[in-house]
């Protein structure tokens, strides 16, 4: 009787060799019932032993309560079951429900194995850690012929697997292509399954007790799309000499199609037939047409379509996408349903005051967003910088003419959304080499430790005086529960005392001298409390970049920030992602960042894939990616800029890497040497916008430079005129324009300066010169 039960649903239901002629490849729903089924098992008719033909290779495995149960007490004692396939076709869909019953810790895992050779190894597997939100939470892994692990690709899932909760796991493997899904969401897309073309399937547990159910294996007779179409790409950009130039966004599909735009704005609505439409076409069709050509930015103002939008994004495997709206609730809902979707808030007021700016910052961050879309008419250089220091990227809407494009470029926006991309393309091509338009957001690391003792009020005040945009600091908790400023876990290095911060009271720490080791002139400097730090800069035009060193201090940090009225002047960061997630839950209006360091991939494709993974990771957790500068590279910086994520990077102590990363477009340096950038001009003020001349006549133009955002300090500066294009309309000599023949030309005022051992240019908005007889 038992054998009959085993036979009822066991391996082989080689049933229904129904033709797949009607099967159409749909990336959102690839396994169709029409495909020949090789294995189908729900264990309802099995108890105790495994189904016929299933084999325990190692460890403990049995069927219990209608589920396959694998038990592995430790990583050194895994449990594995192999299931032979009656048709070892190279192309299959393998799916099952998987439930973690228990794990030794969150790093332990379970897997679905496939293309298993010789009933043991080598094989591939879809490995899933209980802590799926870690950067290696899910893997496409290989157990090779030497019985060693190789992990070609690893990433994260947007939620941590819960105990006792089943998740639907699916693998599609076709030739060398593999797609791995969790709950029908694509998490791994690889072309590296090249070593073995067929084999059996199986299940594995490592340091965990795991349940599997509703197992199904079907043949798959389609080719998966090339991995190049997986959504990790760098759109083409307009050639320009501007460092960190704004990314170009077409305001509709026709504009994007006709110009070299990185992104396209698609306004989405439900039509009378209930279909989601954009540009008079079905949204699903448009998303498929722009894939790997332009980054889609979906503007949604209509309530009630959020779930349908997410469904279409999943069906089309559109993961690289922005959701923007003037209604923050829409952005919040869609990005909650699809955590890898980036958010943006459309600003609709006709002006800005400080309250408006602060409210916009709070709204952006609390809506799971990082970008503000703002009409050109209300944007200024100062407004953009204000938002940048609070980790809000800015996309300006406008640039309808070439002159308007220049004006918008000079505000320092991160992106330009326009009905006339050609005007911006023309404008971007006219700047001299190494032109800086968007000044970096400079964070003074622990003050200015190259000139004053770190993490002291003397160092912080010096950083402020030198023009820091942000002042970075570190928090530790004393024995008696006070937050103090200290980087190390002990006071030994920076003070004349000894001992762990956590074992000393505030009074004991306040008796220490935090300046004497740096120099006699700083003798008597105290270790500041967090409240003193906040109070010292309240109301001043500077942002405090606060790193949480201790775990479990998030509530107290938030309480002190709120009590001191500093919500609008603080940005938080930590190496502990969990600490930032908790901080966001406590107050989502305060921007947060994740500190990390990682190696740089060698291959171009791997660099872009890594940038995509990190972008999705940051977006999922609403954090900026505050990586060490050695973790960044040109493609990473470009990827972030095109997708509207500002990032801070630590810690620059040498001029050469500082110079090189700025030249690549890095926007947020954290440095011990604030003084290196203090005297660099940030913009030029051109005294006139238009000049009318007759042939043979001249005009002399001299500019002033802004050198400090905070004080709006201006000073006379050496400048010369510059014309980018060959023209017979004018000649320039120093600061003089000479009219040659009738026509129109654009002339820039340019200042060349030295910073970090390299020459850079800053230019004013172009002067339009009209030459008439």
N, C-alpha and C positions, 0 to 999 in steps of 0.2 A: 504493500500500500504506500509505504514511504517513497519508494522509487517512482510510483505513478505520480505522486505529488511533485516530486522533483522534476519529472518530465513535463508536467503540465505547462509551466511557464519558463522553463530553463532556457539554456542557451539557444536556443534555436528555432526559434520560430522563424525559420527561413520561409516566411509566408509572403504571400502577395508580391510576387515579382511583377508588380504592376509597372507598366511603362512610365517613365518620368518625362514623357514628351511634353506634358502640360506644366512641368515644373519650371518656374521662372526664378532666377537668383534674386533674392531680396535680402540684403545684408541684415535687416532687422528681424528676419524670420526665416532662417535658412533651412531648418529641418522640417520637411513637409511629410505628411502621412503617406504620400505616394511613393516615397523612397523605399526600396526593399529593406526590411528590418532583419538584422542579424541576431540581435539579442534584445529581449524584453523581459524584465524580471521585477516584480514588486514584492517578492518574498512572502506574500500572504499565505501561500501553500507550503512554505518551508519552515522548519523549526529545528534548531540545533545545528545539524551538519550543513555544509554549504551545498548549493545546487549541484547537480551532476556536472562533472567536468571542471568545476571551479576548484582551484587549488591554492592552499595556504603555503606560500613560499617560506615565510618566516613569521614568528610572533604568534599572537592570539587572534583568531577570527572565528566568528560563529554567527548564525542567524538567530536573532532574539526579538520577540514581539514584532515580527513582520519587518525587520530591518537587518541589514548586514552590519555587524558590530566589529570594529577593529580596535584592539587595545594595545597601546604601546606605553609602557611605564617610563621610558626615557629615550633620549635620542640614540643611545647605543643599542636599544632593543626595539627596532621598528617592527611593525606588523604589515605584511603584504599578501595580497590575494591576486592571482592572475587568472584571467578568463580567456580561454582559447576561442578565437573566432572561426566559424566554419568557412568563411570566405575572407582570407587575409587581404582584402582590397586595400590599396594604398590610400583611398579617399573615404573617410567616414565622418559621421556626426556621432559623438559620444556624449551622453548627458546623464545626469543623476542628481538627486537631492542629497545634500551633504549637511550634516548637523554635528557641531562640536558638542560632545557631552562633557568633556573636561580636558584640560591641558596642564602640563607642568608649568608653563609660563606662556606669555603671549608670542614668543618667538617660535613656538612649536607649531607643527603643521600637519596637514593631510593632503592627499593628492589623488587625482585621476591619472593613471599611467596609460600610455598608448604606444603602439609600435614596439611592444615588448618582444625581445628576441630570446629564443631558446628557453622560454618559460621562466626567465630570471632577469638577466640584464645582458646587453644595454637596453635602454628605453628612454622615451621622453615622458615628461609629466607636467601637469598643471598643478603646481604646488600652491597651497593657500594657508598662510599663517593665521592663527587665531587673531593676532594683531594685524589685521589687513590694512590698517591705515599707515603702517610704516612704509618707508620708501621701497622696501623689498617685501611688502606684504603679500604680493602674488608674483609667481615666477613661471616663465617657460624654461624648464630645466632639463638637463640631459644627464643620465647616468651612463657613462661611456664604457667602452670595452675593457678599460682598466679598473672598472668598478669605482670610478671617481666622479664627483659632481662637477658639472660645467653648467653655468647659468648664463646663457646668451642674453636674456632679457628679464628684467624685474621692474615692477612698478607697485602702485598702491591701489586700494579700492577706497571708495569715498565714505565707507562706514566700517566700523569695527564689527566683526562677526560676533553675534550674541550667542551665548550658550543656549542649548535646547531649541534653537530656531533653525529651521531648514532653509538652505539657499540652493537655488537651481544652478548647477554648474554644467557648462556645455563647452565642448571642444569641436571645432571643425578643422579637419586636417586634409589637405588636398595637395598632393605632390610635396613640394618643399614649403608650402604655405600653411600657417597655423593661425587660427583665431580662437581665443579663449574668452568665455563670457561668464559673468556672474549675474544672475537674475536678468538675463538677456541684455546686459550692458557689456560691450566689448572692452576688455581690459588689456589684452595682449594681442598684438597683430605682428606676426613675424614671418620671415621667409627663410629661416635658418634650420628647418627640419630636413636637412640634406643627407644625413648619414644613413638613415634606414627608410625604406619606402613603404614597408608594411609590417605587420606583426599583430600581436594580441593586445588585449586591454587589461587593466587591473586597477587595484585600489591600494592605498598605502596610508598608514598613520605613523607619525613620528613624535614621540613624547606627548601623545594625546589619545583620547578615546573618542572615536568618531563613528557616526551612523550614516549608512548610505541606503537609499531607497529609490524606487521608480527608475531603475536603470534601463536605458535604451540606447542601442547602437544601430544606426542606419547607414546604408551606403550613401555616398555623395558624388553625384556625377557632374558637378559643375566645377569650373575653375574659379578660385577666389581672385578678386581683383589684385593687381600688383601692390606690393607693400608700399611702393612709392605713392600710392593714392590713399595712404592711411591717415592723412590729415596733418602730418608733421612736415611743414614746409615753410620756406621763407619767400613770401611774395616778392616780385620784382619791385625795385624802388627807383625813383627818378634820380638821375645822376646830379650830384651837387657837391660843392666844396664846403658846405656847412657841416660842421661836426654835430652829430645828434640832431639832424634836421627832422622836422615833423613828418610823420607818415601821412600818406595821401589817401583819402577816403572818398570814393564817389558817392554822391548823395542819392543815386539810384542806379539801377542795373545798366542802362545805356551809357551813363557817364563812366562807370567802371569798365565797361567793355571797350570803350573807345580810347581809354587813357591808361597809363601805367600806374594804376592805383593799387595799393596793397589790400584795401578793404572796400566793402560796398555796404551802404546803408539800405536795408530792405524794410519798408514799412508794411507791417503785416496786419490784415484784417480778415474777419470772417464774412464771406459774401452771403447773398440771399439763399444760396443752396447749401450753406453750412460748411463750405470749403474754405480753408485758409489760403489766402491769396496775397501776392505781392507783385507789383509791376504788371498787374492784369494776368498773372500766371499763377499756377498752383505753387505753393511754397515748396512742396517736396521736389518739384521739377527744377525750380530755381536753385535750391540748395545743391542738388546733384550737378547742375551746370556750372556752378561757381567753385565746386570743390577743387582744392589744390590750385586755384587761380586767384581767388580773392578770399579774404577772411570775411564771413558774413556777420553783419551787425544788424540784429533784428530789433526794430523799433515797434513796440507794442503799447498802444494806448487804450485798447479795448479790453475791458475786464471780461473774465469768463472763458477765455481761450487758452489760459496758461497750460493746462494739462494736455490739450491737443497739440500745442506748440512743442512740448517736451516729447510727446509721442512721435511726432514727425522728425524731430532731431535724432531720436534714437533709431527710428526706422532707416533714416538716411546715413546713419553713423556720423552725424555732424557733431563732433566734439569740440572743435576749435571755433567757438562762437561767442559773440557778445549779445547780451540782452539789455536794451536801453529803453527808458520810458521817463516821462515827466511824473508818472505815478510810482513812487517808491515801493508801494505794496506789490505791484506787478513784478518788478525786478526781484524783490525779496522772495516772492512765491516761486517764480521759475528757477531761480538759482538755488532755492532749497530743494526743489524737485530734481534739479540737475546740478549738483554742486560744482562740476567742472565748467559750467557756463559762467562767463565773466559778466559783471554788471556795470551799468553806467546810468547816471541820472541826468536827464535833460532839464536844463535851467530855463525857465520861461519868463522870469521877471525882466523888466526893462532897465534895471540899474542894480548896483551893488553898494551896500554899506557894510561895515564890519560885522554887524549882526547877521546880515544875509550870508556873508562869507562863512562865518562860523556855523551857521545853520546848515549851509550846503555841505560843509565838511562832515558834520555829524550825520546828515542824511545819507551821504554817499557811503560812509563806512557801515552804518547800521543797516543798510540795504544790501549787504554782501557785494558791494561795488567798490571800484577803485578809480573810476573815471567820471568826470563831469563834462557834459556837452553844452557849450555856452556860445550864444550868438556873438559874433565879432564886435558888434556895436557896444557891448558892455565890457569887453576885455581890455586890460592894460597889462603892461609888463609887470607892474607891481601886484596886480590881482593874481596873475598866473604864478608868480613866485610865492605868494602867500599860500596858495593851494598846494604847490609843490612841497613846501616845507612840512605840510601836514599830510603828505603822502597821497595826494589826489592828483592824478594825471588830468590834463585838460585837452579836449578836442574842441577846436574853434569852428563854428559854422559861419561860412562866408566866403571870402576870397573870390568874389564874382568877377573881378578884373585883375589885371596884373598889379596895379598899384595897391589894390586892396589885399592881394596876396602878400606883397611885401610888408604891409602894415601888420598883417596877422602873423607872419613869420617872426617879425621883430617883437611880438609879445612873448615869444618863447614857448608857444603851445607845442604839445606833443603830437598832435594830429590836426589835419585840416579836412573838414567835410565841406565839399563844394559841388555846386552844379556845373562848374567850369574848371575841371582839373587842368586843362591845357594852360590856363593862366598861371596856376601855381607851378606847373612844370617849367614854364618859361621863366618865371621868377627865380626858382631854385637854381637854375643854370647860370646865374649872373654874378655869383659871389666869388671873391678871391679865395685862394687856398687857405685851409686851416682857419676858417671863420667860426668864431664862437658867437652864437646868438643866445643860446639857452645856458645861462650860468649854472654850474653844478650846485647841488645842495650840499654844502660843506658842513660836516659834523666834526666838531672839535673833540677828539677822543680823550676822555677823562680830563678835560680842560686843554691845556697846552703843555703836556709833560716834557716837551723838549725845551721849555722855557720856565716852567714853574712846577712845583710838586703836584703830582697827579691827584685827582679827586679831592681837591681843596677849594675853598671859596676864592683863594687868590688865583688859582689856575682857571676857575670858571669865569671870574671877572675879566681876566686877561683874554680868554677866548671870546667873550662878548665884545670887548674893546677892539679885538682884531677882526670883528665882523662875521663871526660864526653864524651860520644859519640855524644850526642845531648844536647843542652842547650835550655830549654823551656822558653817561655816568653809570654806576653799578650799585646795586642794593643788596645788603646783607641784614640779617636779623640778629640782634643782641640776645644775650641770655635772658634779659628781663623784658624782651618783646618790643624793642624799639628798632625802627628802620634807620640804618646808618649807611653812609656812602663808603664803600670799600670794595675793591675788586677781588682781592685774594680772600680765601677763607680764614686766613690769619692776619694779624696786624704786623707781623715780623718785618716784612720787606719795606713797608712805607712809613713806619713809625719807629719811635725809640722803645716800643714795648714788645712783648711776646705773648703768644696765645691765640687761640681760635676766637673769632668774633662771637661765635655761638656760646662760648664759655665765659665771656666777659660781659659785665653790665654796662649800661650806657655811661654811668658815672665813671667807671674804670676806663672806658675808651676815651672819654672826654679829657682825662688827665694826660693822655699821650700827646706827643708832639709829632704832627704829620708833615712838618716842613723842614725840620733840622737836617734830615738826611740828604735833602736836595741841596741845601745851601744855608749858610748862617743868616742870610737876609730874609729867609722864610721861617726862622725859628718862632715857635709859638702857634703855628697854624694848627687848628683843631680838625679832627675828623667830623665832618658835618653830618647832621641828621637829614633825613629826607625832607622833613618839613622846612628846615632852614634853606635847603636848596630850592624848594618850591617858592618859598616866600621871597627869596632874593631876586627872582626873575619874574614874579607875578606882574603882568601888565606890560612887560618889556617885549620888544619885537624879536623874540628868539624862541625856538622850540627846544624842549628838553627831551632828549632821547635816552630813555631810562631802561637799563638792562636789569632784569630780575635774575639774581644769582641763586637765591634760595628757592626751594620749592615750598608751596603752601603759604606764601605771603601775598597771594593775589588779592584777597579780600581787603587786607590792611592797606596795600598799595592803593587800591581803588578808593578806599574810604578817605585816605589822606589827600589824594588828588581832588576829590569832590569837596572835602571840607575846606580846602585852600582855594577853591574856585579856579582850578587849573585844567579843567577838562580840555579846553581849547588850546593848550600850550604843551601837551605831553604826547609823546609817541612811545609805546612800549615795545621791547624786544627781548628775546630769550633764546638760548640754545635748547630749551625744553619746550617742545611744541605743545605738550599738554598744558603747560603754564599759560601759554598764549590763548589756547582754546578756552580755558577757564576765564581768562581776563576778558575775552570777547563776550562770553556769556554774562559776565558781571556788568559790563558796560560796552555794548557794541559801537558806541559813538567814538571811542578812542582807538586810533589806528594801532595795529600790532604788526610785528615783524618776527620772522623765524631766522635765527642765526645758524649757519651751518658751513661746513667746508667739505669739498668733494673733489675727486680727480676730474680731469678734462679728457673726454673721449678723443681718440685719435682721428677716426674717420669722420668726414663731413656729415654723412647721414646720421651717424651716432651722436654727433654734437647737436643736431637739430632735434633728434628724438629725445635726447636728454633735456634740452630746453623745454620741449613740450611737456615732458613728465614733470619737471619742476614747476612750470607754469600751472599745470593742473593741480599739483600738490598745494601750491600757495593759494590758488583760487578756492579749492575745496575747503581750506581752513581759514580763509579770509585774512591771510598774512601776506606781507611783502616778503620777498626772498632776499634776505640780508646775508649774502654769501661772502666768504673771504674773497678778496680780489683775485687770488690765484685760482679760484673755482670758476671765474668768469672767462669768457672768450668772445670774440667778435660776433659770432652767430647767436650766442646767448643774449648779448646786449641788444642786438637787433630784434631778436624774437620778442623780448620783453617790451621794447619800445613800440613795435608794431601793434602790440596787444594791450597797451595802456597800463603797464605795471611799472611804477617807480620802485627802485631798489636802492638800498644802502649797502656799502661794501667796505670791509675792514681788512687790515689796518695799515694805511700807507705810511711807511717810515723811510722810504727811499724814493728819490726823485724819478729814477728811470721808469719803474713800473707805474708810478703815479701819472707820469706824462703819457706813457703808452696807453693806459686804460682810458684816460680822458680823450685821447685821440680816437679811440674806438667808439666813443660815445657814452662812456660810463657817466651816470648822472649824479650818483650819491656817494662821494668818497668820505670815508671816516679816517681821520689822520691825526697824528701827534704833532703835525707841523702846520697849524692853521696859518702861520705867518707866510707860508709859501704862496698863498693866494690872496692875501690881504690887499696888496697894492695893485692887483690886476684890475683893469677897467671892466665894467660889466656891460656898458652900452655907450653909444655915442648919440648925442643930441644934435641933429642937423638943424641949423637955424632956419632954413627955408626949404619948401617942398617943390617950388617951381621957379624956373629962371627963363625969361624971354630975352633973346639976344638977336642982334643982326649980324650977318657975316662980318668977320674981322673984329668984332667987339669981344671983350673979356669980362669975366666976373670972378671974384675971389671969395672963397667959402672957407670958413674956419669953424671947427666944431668944438664942443665941450664934451667931457666924458663924465658919466656917472660912475662912481667908484664904490658906492655903498648903498645897498637897498634900504637899509634901516634909516639912515640919516638923509638920504637923497642928496648926498654930497656931490658937488660938481667941481670940476677944475679944468682949466685950460690944458690942452693936450696937443702934442705934435701930431699932425694929420696930413694926409695927402689925398688927392682925388684918384678915383679908379673907375675905369670903364671896362666892362667885361667883354663886350662884343666889338668886333671890328666895325668901325663906323667912320664915314666921311663927314658926319654932321658936326662933331666937335673934336678938339684935341684937349688933353689935360696936361698940365705941367705943374707939379707940386700942388698948390691949393688954387690954381687958376684954371678956369674953363675958357677956352677960346672957341668961338663960333666959327665954323668953316663954311658950311653950306646948308641950305634949307632942309629942315627935317626935325625929327624928335629923337632924343637920346636920353638914357638913364645913366646918371653919374652918381657914384657912391663916395662918401667921405670915409676914408679908411685910416685906422691907426694900427700899426704893427708894434707888438710888445713881446717881451721875453718872459716866459714863465716855465719853471721846471726844466730849464735848459733847452727850450725850444721856442721858436717864434710862432706867434698866433696873431690872428687879425680880428678886430672888432670893427664893424661898419655901422653907419647910420642908415636910416631909410633912404632910398635913392631919391635924388633930385631929378625931376623931369625937366629937361632943357629943350625949349622950343626955339628953333632958329628960323627966323622969317626975314625975308628981304624988306 
